[in-house]
Amino acid sequence: MLIVDIRHWLNESMTAPALPQLNNKVEQLGRIIAYATDLNDDHPRPKCSRRPGRKPCPGKLEAFITENLEIYWHCPVCEDEGLISGWQGLLWDLLEDGTTQ
């Protein structure tokens, strides 16, 4: 399970990865945050980025905001999962008034 405070992976302006090596992972976490916070369901379910056996997982992630205001995500195919904290107020946060679902 990946447990991350996404702010630790961003630069000082909280917009891009602090390290270029994190670019793909931050982009994926951003898609998960946008999906979980989109009350209008405009964002598609993110594809799983895991590659078990060096082959892309065909799963699409499920994600929701927990009671602790973390975003829990899970792939029903490969069972990859994680928790994202520190997402509130970032550019991927689509909650309009700061409330949670």
Buried (B, 14 or more C-beta within 10 A) or exposed (E): EEEBEBBEBBEEEEEBBEEEEBEEBBBBBBBBBBBBBBEEEEBEBBBBBBEEEEEEBEBBBBBBBEEEEBBBBBBEBBEBBBBBBBBBEBEBBBBEEEEEE
